[in-house]
Amino acid sequence: MKKVGSKKNNPFPLTIEELKKILNKQYAYSSDLSFTVYEHEEQKIAVFYIQFSVDEMKLENYLLETLLNTEEQLTNQLALKRVPLSDGGEYNNFESILDYLIQGHVFVYFETENSVLGYSIPNKIIRNLETTETESLVLGPKVAFTESLSTNINIIRYGLKSKDLVMEKHIIGRRDPREVRLIYVRSIANDTDINTFRQRIKALEVDFIDDTSVLTQYLEDNSTTVFPQFLITELPDRLIYNLSRGKIGVLSENSPNAIIAPSTFFSFFESTEDIYMRWNSASFIRILRFISFFISTLLTPLYVAAVTFHYEIVPTPVLITLGESRAAVPFPPIFEALFLELMIELLREAGARLPTKVGQTIGIVGGVVIGTAAVEAGITSNVLVIIVALSALASFTTPNYIMGTTARVIRFPMIIFAGLLGLIGIVFCTSILLIHLIKLTSLGRPYFSPVYPFRWKDFNKSLFRSKPDMQQKRFISYRPKDKYRFKKIKKGLKKDIDE
């Protein structure tokens, strides 16, 4: 049994009428407050709660039926023993009572008692487990998180059966209190990272937290950068994998996503499929993702720089083709490239916001029709259409949607500097980006690790995958308590069965 409040600030005992008057004053603009008075054994009992936020079947079958069928006069202690609900407690602080009311608590007050009884029986709206929407997979578990925190916690505990698994409970939000769970494996995660994350959550004072993606914007080290510093995932399997590597996770009530930290720049190019594939195939695909990121950000700017300033770097046969394709185009390459890139972004956003079937049609037909019409009208060259399409296609290979969006944002200043300064502008932008990435941190850890600070032993866990028997160590840049995942066993000599 829990007790909330103190004797010093206790306004009880009150009459039923006084209690009702106080509650009606607090909820003067809401008609959802249910306040019912029952007569039982010459005793008045008040039951109050917020309608639609409690499970009324449990309220009728377990609470009211037990109280009203008791043949003796009730007290708080007697009711706590008789009512078959585990989460019951005494409350004598009105601020706590009002907070718990909106969280799905039912309160019972026996007139002349020094406190009210409260039971948590929320009416939870739970969505069935479904496959992922934003993180498509071919191999591995495909179940996704839901908006129910209890369901998400059960999924994590089912997938990670460890006695060291810790789920710290925190409440965020002054006007809309929301439960948040800080999750880590106690014997692996670094204490400094845990304390840093816990301190940031406790120091956060906001009215509302709509989703974990909003929460990350308050907790990240640098809120002005375009690069995400915390990884957001809807895959329980990915969260479990990172917890076993020494990272920390955060789950929030009413959010189907989890936060993973600390994260590096290279974490956003990893996929859980890499675990289930053979190490050499997974390494090839991961390297392909990095190459695609650079193609997405640099290919169009390189075209603009070459056509505007640096004809000498283009082979002669290709230069003749470029000249023929641009002969009827009246605009400079920078405006031509910005026009096509903006058109691609408009088509992408239109396809994402429209219903699925209509969005796919708009994306395919719109791209083909508008691209062909632009070339025939002489607004752009056919070579640039191919280059922009290839850049857009390369951005889709990034497993993380936010990092893919980051590549799209970076591309526009790159094009502008390439059109103004040529290759010097591209080198300048790239240098600024590298300096920025080196300075960034995620939960106080270097964001560009293992490239800076350079740690060769971590390359096989970020840029590529080595053989499973060579991955006995965890990512040392996060400084986990237990550095070893397993101990390497020496293989014995192979012998024939007959020997």
C-alpha positions as semicolon CSV with decimal commas, in nm:
position;residue;x (nm);y (nm);z (nm)
1;M;0,000;0,000;0,000
2;K;0,130;0,346;-0,085
3;K;0,059;0,671;0,095
4;V;0,076;1,001;-0,091
5;G;0,079;1,326;0,106
6;S;0,164;1,431;0,460
7;K;-0,023;1,504;0,778
8;K;0,086;1,869;0,766
9;N;-0,090;1,949;0,436
10;N;-0,381;1,712;0,488
11;P;-0,721;1,887;0,434
12;F;-0,916;1,578;0,541
13;P;-1,153;1,490;0,697
14;L;-1,412;1,665;0,482
15;T;-1,782;1,625;0,428
16;I;-1,897;1,477;0,097
17;E;-2,041;1,815;-0,003
18;E;-1,714;1,996;0,069
19;L;-1,517;1,741;-0,132
20;K;-1,757;1,769;-0,427
21;K;-1,737;2,149;-0,419
22;I;-1,354;2,143;-0,434
23;L;-1,352;1,897;-0,726
24;N;-1,619;2,087;-0,918
25;K;-1,413;2,402;-0,880
26;Q;-1,107;2,232;-1,028
27;Y;-1,306;2,076;-1,314
28;A;-1,549;2,362;-1,374
29;Y;-1,486;2,351;-1,750
30;S;-1,503;1,974;-1,789
31;S;-1,812;1,755;-1,789
32;D;-1,614;1,430;-1,772
33;L;-1,584;1,420;-1,392
34;S;-1,806;1,151;-1,245
35;F;-1,890;1,201;-0,876
36;T;-2,132;0,950;-0,726
37;V;-2,242;0,920;-0,362
38;Y;-2,357;0,581;-0,225
39;E;-2,539;0,510;0,103
40;H;-2,406;0,197;0,275
41;E;-2,472;0,090;0,637
42;E;-2,567;0,450;0,729
43;Q;-2,236;0,562;0,580
44;K;-2,178;0,793;0,286
45;I;-1,925;0,677;0,025
46;A;-1,811;0,905;-0,259
47;V;-1,664;0,752;-0,576
48;F;-1,514;0,990;-0,831
49;Y;-1,313;0,952;-1,149
50;I;-1,275;1,089;-1,502
51;Q;-1,517;0,922;-1,741
52;F;-1,379;0,724;-2,036
53;S;-1,032;0,713;-1,876
54;V;-1,103;0,415;-1,646
55;D;-1,199;0,055;-1,712
56;E;-1,564;0,062;-1,604
57;M;-1,594;-0,318;-1,607
58;K;-1,323;-0,346;-1,340
59;L;-1,482;-0,055;-1,155
60;E;-1,819;-0,233;-1,138
61;N;-1,704;-0,593;-1,086
62;Y;-1,411;-0,549;-0,851
63;L;-1,443;-0,218;-0,669
64;L;-1,811;-0,121;-0,634
65;E;-1,944;-0,474;-0,597
66;T;-1,697;-0,552;-0,320
67;L;-1,759;-0,229;-0,130
68;L;-2,138;-0,226;-0,150
69;N;-2,179;-0,596;-0,065
70;T;-1,983;-0,569;0,259
71;E;-2,215;-0,592;0,560
72;E;-2,008;-0,383;0,798
73;Q;-1,907;-0,021;0,809
74;L;-1,607;0,043;0,590
75;T;-1,277;0,212;0,661
76;N;-0,973;0,265;0,443
77;Q;-0,783;-0,025;0,599
78;L;-1,076;-0,266;0,568
79;A;-1,141;-0,165;0,206
80;L;-0,777;-0,219;0,112
81;K;-0,802;-0,574;0,245
82;R;-1,134;-0,654;0,076
83;V;-1,101;-0,497;-0,270
84;P;-0,926;-0,742;-0,509
85;L;-0,715;-0,476;-0,679
86;S;-0,342;-0,467;-0,614
87;D;-0,259;-0,105;-0,696
88;G;-0,439;0,066;-0,408
89;G;-0,319;0,344;-0,183
90;E;-0,416;0,632;0,044
91;Y;-0,400;0,992;-0,077
92;N;-0,445;1,311;0,122
93;N;-0,286;1,569;-0,110
94;F;-0,520;1,736;-0,360
95;E;-0,246;1,804;-0,616
96;S;-0,161;1,434;-0,627
97;I;-0,529;1,337;-0,643
98;L;-0,589;1,569;-0,940
99;D;-0,278;1,438;-1,119
100;Y;-0,376;1,075;-1,070
101;L;-0,735;1,140;-1,178
102;I;-0,630;1,217;-1,534
103;Q;-0,406;0,908;-1,535
104;G;-0,700;0,671;-1,489
105;H;-0,733;0,646;-1,109
106;V;-1,063;0,588;-0,928
107;F;-1,092;0,743;-0,582
108;V;-1,315;0,633;-0,297
109;Y;-1,383;0,852;0,007
110;F;-1,548;0,728;0,324
111;E;-1,685;1,031;0,503
112;T;-1,487;1,135;0,813
113;E;-1,174;0,944;0,701
114;N;-0,838;1,123;0,697
115;S;-0,759;1,031;0,334
116;V;-0,912;0,892;0,015
117;L;-0,844;0,555;-0,143
118;G;-0,713;0,545;-0,498
119;Y;-0,696;0,256;-0,744
120;S;-0,530;0,262;-1,084
121;I;-0,763;0,100;-1,338
122;P;-0,698;0,296;-1,661
123;N;-0,887;0,221;-1,977
124;K;-0,589;0,148;-2,199
125;I;-0,625;0,168;-2,575
126;I;-0,388;-0,099;-2,706
127;R;-0,305;-0,150;-3,072
128;N;-0,230;-0,502;-3,189
129;L;0,129;-0,590;-3,270
130;E;0,206;-0,517;-3,634
131;T;0,501;-0,516;-3,871
132;T;0,725;-0,213;-3,908
133;E;0,634;0,076;-4,136
134;T;0,947;0,294;-4,159
135;E;1,218;0,028;-4,113
136;S;1,154;-0,239;-4,373
137;L;1,330;-0,573;-4,321
138;V;1,380;-0,893;-4,518
139;L;1,548;-1,098;-4,245
140;G;1,492;-1,102;-3,870
141;P;1,194;-1,021;-3,643
142;K;0,955;-0,768;-3,794
143;V;0,731;-0,689;-3,496
144;A;0,713;-0,317;-3,411
145;F;0,652;-0,114;-3,097
146;T;0,300;0,012;-3,021
147;E;0,169;0,320;-2,837
148;S;0,118;0,115;-2,519
149;L;0,413;0,143;-2,281
150;S;0,320;-0,176;-2,096
151;T;0,312;-0,372;-2,424
152;N;0,651;-0,234;-2,526
153;I;0,801;-0,322;-2,188
154;N;0,669;-0,678;-2,219
155;I;0,825;-0,709;-2,566
156;I;1,164;-0,597;-2,433
157;R;1,150;-0,831;-2,133
158;Y;1,046;-1,119;-2,359
159;G;1,337;-1,053;-2,593
160;L;1,602;-0,979;-2,329
161;K;1,568;-1,216;-2,035
162;S;1,840;-1,075;-1,813
163;K;1,831;-1,016;-1,440
164;D;2,048;-0,707;-1,499
165;L;1,789;-0,537;-1,719
166;V;1,686;-0,209;-1,550
167;M;1,381;0,001;-1,638
168;E;1,381;0,327;-1,443
169;K;1,048;0,508;-1,424
170;H;1,036;0,886;-1,478
171;I;0,746;1,129;-1,525
172;I;0,784;1,417;-1,776
173;G;0,535;1,697;-1,838
174;R;0,372;1,945;-1,604
175;R;0,031;1,974;-1,771
176;D;0,037;1,634;-1,941
177;P;0,237;1,397;-1,719
178;R;0,377;1,113;-1,926
179;E;0,564;0,806;-1,807
180;V;0,910;0,750;-1,950
181;R;1,132;0,445;-1,895
182;L;1,512;0,465;-1,897
183;I;1,633;0,117;-2,000
184;Y;1,980;-0,033;-1,975
185;V;2,168;-0,348;-1,875
186;R;2,328;-0,267;-1,542
187;S;2,632;-0,495;-1,581
188;I;2,723;-0,355;-1,928
189;A;2,618;0,011;-1,967
190;N;2,858;0,284;-1,861
191;D;2,757;0,457;-1,535
192;T;2,854;0,801;-1,667
193;D;2,619;0,763;-1,965
194;I;2,338;0,642;-1,739
195;N;2,381;0,933;-1,497
196;T;2,401;1,186;-1,782
197;F;2,082;1,056;-1,942
198;R;1,903;1,040;-1,606
199;Q;2,009;1,395;-1,517
200;R;1,884;1,534;-1,849
201;I;1,547;1,364;-1,808
202;K;1,504;1,487;-1,451
203;A;1,609;1,843;-1,541
204;L;1,357;1,863;-1,825
205;E;1,065;2,095;-1,743
206;V;0,811;2,109;-2,023
207;D;0,432;2,114;-2,047
208;F;0,388;1,839;-2,306
209;I;0,593;1,564;-2,469
210;D;0,412;1,441;-2,777
211;D;0,651;1,164;-2,881
212;T;1,001;1,026;-2,830
213;S;1,113;1,208;-3,146
214;V;1,018;1,534;-2,971
215;L;1,188;1,419;-2,651
216;T;1,517;1,367;-2,837
217;Q;1,517;1,732;-2,943
218;Y;1,519;1,835;-2,576
219;L;1,782;1,580;-2,468
220;E;2,035;1,599;-2,752
221;D;2,375;1,758;-2,699
222;N;2,337;2,005;-2,988
223;S;1,988;2,118;-3,085
224;T;2,097;2,338;-3,377
225;T;2,268;2,076;-3,594
226;V;2,093;1,900;-3,882
227;F;2,249;1,566;-3,782
228;P;2,051;1,345;-3,541
229;Q;2,251;1,250;-3,231
230;F;2,010;0,993;-3,089
231;L;1,887;0,695;-3,285
232;I;1,508;0,649;-3,305
233;T;1,371;0,306;-3,389
234;E;1,038;0,126;-3,397
235;L;1,206;-0,217;-3,385
236;P;1,225;-0,388;-3,043
237;D;1,490;-0,616;-3,188
238;R;1,715;-0,320;-3,265
239;L;1,675;-0,179;-2,915
240;I;1,755;-0,516;-2,758
241;Y;2,063;-0,552;-2,979
242;N;2,194;-0,211;-2,873
243;L;2,117;-0,270;-2,504
244;S;2,329;-0,585;-2,515
245;R;2,612;-0,373;-2,662
246;G;2,607;-0,130;-2,369
247;K;2,384;0,147;-2,500
248;I;2,085;0,305;-2,324
249;G;1,724;0,309;-2,442
250;V;1,421;0,525;-2,363
251;L;1,057;0,429;-2,405
252;S;0,774;0,678;-2,367
253;E;0,404;0,636;-2,305
254;N;0,188;0,685;-2,616
255;S;0,486;0,658;-2,852
256;P;0,566;0,370;-3,091
257;N;0,937;0,455;-3,106
258;A;1,237;0,408;-2,879
259;I;1,546;0,625;-2,831
260;I;1,893;0,470;-2,841
261;A;2,199;0,657;-2,711
262;P;2,485;0,722;-2,732
263;S;2,497;0,695;-3,110
264;T;2,761;0,771;-3,368
265;F;2,732;0,897;-3,724
266;F;2,789;0,541;-3,844
267;S;2,511;0,398;-3,626
268;F;2,252;0,544;-3,863
269;F;2,377;0,327;-4,149
270;E;2,342;0,003;-3,955
271;S;2,043;-0,224;-3,993
272;T;1,934;-0,523;-3,788
273;E;1,949;-0,721;-4,110
274;D;2,328;-0,692;-4,088
275;I;2,319;-0,923;-3,787
276;Y;2,124;-1,198;-3,961
277;M;2,320;-1,192;-4,287
278;R;2,659;-1,347;-4,345
279;W;2,937;-1,114;-4,238
280;N;3,086;-1,061;-4,587
281;S;2,747;-0,983;-4,749
282;A;2,654;-0,752;-4,460
283;S;2,986;-0,568;-4,493
284;F;2,932;-0,516;-4,865
285;I;2,582;-0,373;-4,813
286;R;2,693;-0,148;-4,528
287;I;2,980;-0,005;-4,734
288;L;2,734;0,042;-5,021
289;R;2,516;0,254;-4,789
290;F;2,809;0,483;-4,707
291;I;2,893;0,521;-5,076
292;S;2,527;0,597;-5,149
293;F;2,529;0,871;-4,883
294;F;2,825;1,042;-5,052
295;I;2,664;0,998;-5,395
296;S;2,344;1,155;-5,264
297;T;2,523;1,460;-5,126
298;L;2,804;1,513;-5,380
299;L;2,696;1,386;-5,723
300;T;2,472;1,681;-5,825
301;P;2,715;1,945;-5,685
302;L;3,001;1,780;-5,878
303;Y;2,796;1,803;-6,198
304;V;2,724;2,172;-6,138
305;A;3,090;2,247;-6,060
306;A;3,217;2,055;-6,364
307;V;2,974;2,208;-6,613
308;T;3,013;2,561;-6,473
309;F;3,388;2,589;-6,409
310;H;3,584;2,270;-6,469
311;Y;3,526;2,137;-6,818
312;E;3,881;1,996;-6,820
313;I;3,798;1,721;-6,566
314;V;3,527;1,578;-6,792
315;P;3,639;1,325;-7,057
316;T;3,597;1,453;-7,413
317;P;3,328;1,201;-7,525
318;V;3,123;1,278;-7,214
319;L;3,180;1,651;-7,262
320;I;3,035;1,633;-7,616
321;T;2,725;1,457;-7,478
322;L;2,688;1,719;-7,205
323;G;2,722;2,000;-7,456
324;E;2,457;1,852;-7,682
325;S;2,213;1,796;-7,392
326;R;2,260;2,153;-7,263
327;A;2,252;2,326;-7,601
328;A;1,884;2,420;-7,572
329;V;1,887;2,497;-7,196
330;P;1,882;2,878;-7,134
331;F;1,959;2,860;-6,759
332;P;2,295;2,822;-6,583
333;P;2,361;2,477;-6,430
334;I;2,302;2,594;-6,072
335;F;1,942;2,702;-6,144
336;E;1,883;2,392;-6,353
337;A;2,002;2,166;-6,070
338;L;1,807;2,351;-5,799
339;F;1,491;2,335;-6,009
340;L;1,516;1,957;-6,057
341;E;1,611;1,890;-5,694
342;L;1,318;2,100;-5,574
343;M;1,086;1,910;-5,809
344;I;1,209;1,577;-5,669
345;E;1,150;1,697;-5,312
346;L;0,799;1,813;-5,397
347;L;0,717;1,477;-5,554
348;R;0,862;1,296;-5,254
349;E;0,661;1,497;-5,003
350;A;0,343;1,468;-5,210
351;G;0,386;1,090;-5,231
352;A;0,447;1,063;-4,856
353;R;0,144;1,271;-4,753
354;L;-0,111;1,119;-4,991
355;P;-0,274;0,778;-4,936
356;T;-0,045;0,486;-5,018
357;K;-0,186;0,386;-5,359
358;V;-0,229;0,743;-5,479
359;G;0,114;0,842;-5,341
360;Q;0,293;0,567;-5,536
361;T;0,115;0,672;-5,857
362;I;0,204;1,038;-5,805
363;G;0,568;0,953;-5,738
364;I;0,618;0,734;-6,044
365;V;0,395;0,907;-6,300
366;G;0,482;1,256;-6,177
367;G;0,855;1,192;-6,197
368;V;0,841;1,043;-6,545
369;V;0,596;1,297;-6,691
370;I;0,749;1,611;-6,539
371;G;1,107;1,497;-6,611
372;T;1,029;1,418;-6,975
373;A;0,834;1,741;-7,019
374;A;1,116;1,947;-6,865
375;V;1,372;1,798;-7,105
376;E;1,150;1,845;-7,412
377;A;1,071;2,204;-7,309
378;G;1,442;2,283;-7,284
379;I;1,428;2,371;-6,914
380;T;1,683;2,107;-6,816
381;S;1,917;1,855;-6,976
382;N;1,854;1,481;-6,984
383;V;2,194;1,409;-6,827
384;L;2,103;1,613;-6,518
385;V;1,771;1,431;-6,491
386;I;1,964;1,103;-6,468
387;I;2,206;1,246;-6,209
388;V;1,931;1,391;-5,988
389;A;1,734;1,065;-6,007
390;L;2,046;0,870;-5,908
391;S;2,107;1,107;-5,612
392;A;1,747;1,065;-5,495
393;L;1,773;0,687;-5,532
394;A;2,098;0,683;-5,331
395;S;1,933;0,874;-5,043
396;F;1,672;0,596;-5,009
397;T;1,938;0,336;-4,921
398;T;1,998;0,492;-4,578
399;P;1,816;0,270;-4,322
400;N;1,737;0,568;-4,101
401;Y;1,479;0,813;-4,238
402;I;1,614;1,112;-4,042
403;M;1,968;1,063;-4,172
404;G;1,828;1,027;-4,525
405;T;1,653;1,362;-4,476
406;T;1,981;1,510;-4,353
407;A;2,150;1,409;-4,680
408;R;1,872;1,585;-4,872
409;V;1,917;1,905;-4,669
410;I;2,297;1,909;-4,708
411;R;2,270;1,871;-5,085
412;F;2,119;2,218;-5,141
413;P;2,400;2,432;-4,987
414;M;2,649;2,203;-5,162
415;I;2,486;2,283;-5,499
416;I;2,485;2,658;-5,426
417;F;2,855;2,665;-5,329
418;A;2,944;2,444;-5,628
419;G;2,766;2,688;-5,861
420;L;2,943;2,989;-5,706
421;L;3,296;2,855;-5,639
422;G;3,320;2,524;-5,824
423;L;3,526;2,246;-5,667
424;I;3,664;2,493;-5,413
425;G;3,309;2,544;-5,284
426;I;3,253;2,168;-5,256
427;V;3,582;2,125;-5,068
428;F;3,491;2,416;-4,840
429;C;3,146;2,268;-4,758
430;T;3,292;1,921;-4,703
431;S;3,557;2,060;-4,467
432;I;3,295;2,249;-4,268
433;L;3,086;1,932;-4,240
434;L;3,384;1,724;-4,124
435;I;3,480;1,982;-3,861
436;H;3,119;1,994;-3,745
437;L;3,095;1,613;-3,722
438;I;3,421;1,595;-3,527
439;K;3,294;1,853;-3,277
440;L;2,955;1,683;-3,225
441;T;2,889;1,454;-2,931
442;S;2,612;1,213;-2,841
443;L;2,550;1,190;-2,468
444;G;2,901;1,328;-2,425
445;R;3,061;1,060;-2,646
446;P;3,239;1,147;-2,975
447;Y;2,988;1,144;-3,260
448;F;3,241;1,064;-3,533
449;S;3,399;0,769;-3,352
450;P;3,583;0,548;-3,447
451;V;3,723;0,779;-3,717
452;Y;3,781;1,055;-3,461
453;P;3,915;0,973;-3,212
454;F;4,068;0,699;-3,423
455;R;4,008;0,348;-3,289
456;W;4,090;0,075;-3,536
457;K;3,941;-0,199;-3,318
458;D;3,593;-0,046;-3,354
459;F;3,593;-0,028;-3,733
460;N;3,454;-0,381;-3,768
461;K;3,150;-0,275;-3,561
462;S;3,072;0,043;-3,753
463;L;3,207;0,067;-4,109
464;F;3,192;-0,305;-4,181
465;R;3,138;-0,643;-4,015
466;S;3,411;-0,892;-3,943
467;K;3,369;-1,265;-3,885
468;P;3,156;-1,355;-3,580
469;D;3,450;-1,514;-3,395
470;M;3,638;-1,182;-3,426
471;Q;3,365;-0,975;-3,259
472;Q;3,422;-1,081;-2,902
473;K;3,478;-0,720;-2,787
474;R;3,209;-0,455;-2,754
475;F;3,239;-0,103;-2,898
476;I;3,516;0,037;-2,676
477;S;3,434;0,401;-2,760
478;Y;3,127;0,372;-2,532
479;R;3,345;0,239;-2,248
480;P;3,115;-0,046;-2,138
481;K;3,170;-0,211;-1,800
482;D;3,204;-0,554;-1,957
483;K;3,420;-0,521;-2,269
484;Y;3,383;-0,881;-2,382
485;R;3,071;-1,034;-2,537
486;F;3,225;-1,380;-2,528
487;K;3,562;-1,543;-2,484
488;K;3,728;-1,677;-2,792
489;I;3,768;-2,055;-2,785
490;K;4,057;-2,210;-2,969
491;K;3,947;-2,473;-3,215
492;G;4,103;-2,814;-3,179
493;L;4,261;-3,016;-3,454
494;K;4,019;-3,191;-3,684
495;K;4,031;-3,567;-3,650
496;D;3,869;-3,849;-3,836
497;I;3,594;-4,039;-3,661
498;D;3,791;-4,361;-3,671
499;E;4,088;-4,213;-3,483
